């Protein structure tokens, strides 16, 4: 069975800048697919190509097995997009916003009214349907933005940073909405910088940087590549009496001497053995332990290892 969306070998340049180079992935129906990358990684260009707003120099987008290039009204009717920048009219109330966008999707009459009622109910805005969108809080405007994207029950929903600047309650509600959309069979592309959100809702994730897909795998597959670590903090006076054994690295920090023990996922119980050896050495040399912390595998650690720790504009 073909994937709902297949992206193959996309390449797109703007003058001397190559924004996307050989980007490939696929999204299945009923799947939340995470698209992660730092600023300037090529995420926006990739999404614009999928939406038909940008024609690539090479490569192909296939929707339900059929090639798509540029704007195709039949395909765009099956896409829902929730952009990072709010796409609501502040002078219109919530219901009027949805009626307007629903008409653009080709909905009319009782079908449009039912779709509006459903979208307002799903996003928790039914009681505020007649209030101007400009009076809404940031979280409520994000929920209205989301309601517009799901109004026509799309087969593929693209969410571009859907929870930026929202309160914890609205964030939780939107994530619940994503899960409900997925369970209905809709495919979702979830573009976000919030690693905990991606870990909460995505089944597979692609990490993109400098226009290339660096990793693409199930969430469990990606996390299996991240070793566990244990950090032990000693007073800086211990540095002169400490010698790193194999598999241990140390560094002087402002808090003291930091020892880091790294696990090798391919060697069972290695972390436990290394930790026991370090604790024995500390006891033999009468070195005081000030703090101990375990770092479990996380998507953020893998993301930073692949894309770097430097800030980008």
Buried (B, 14 or more C-beta within 10 A) or exposed (E): EEBBBBBBEBBBBEEEEBBBBBBBBBBBBBBBBBBBBBEBBBBBBBBBBBBBEBEBEEBBBBBBEEEBEEEBEEBBEBBBBBBBEBBBBEEBBBBBBBBEBBEEBEBEEEEBBEBBBBBBEBBBBBEBBEBBBEEBEEBBBBBBBBBBBBBBBBBBBBBBBBBBEBBEEBBEBBBEBBEEBBEEEBBBBBBBBBBEBBBBBBBBBBBBBBBBBBBBBEBEEBBEBBBBBBEBBBEBEBBEEBEEEEBBEBEEEEEBBBBBBBBEBEEEEBBEEBBEBBEEBBEEEEBEBEEEEEBEBBBBBBBBEBBEEEEEE
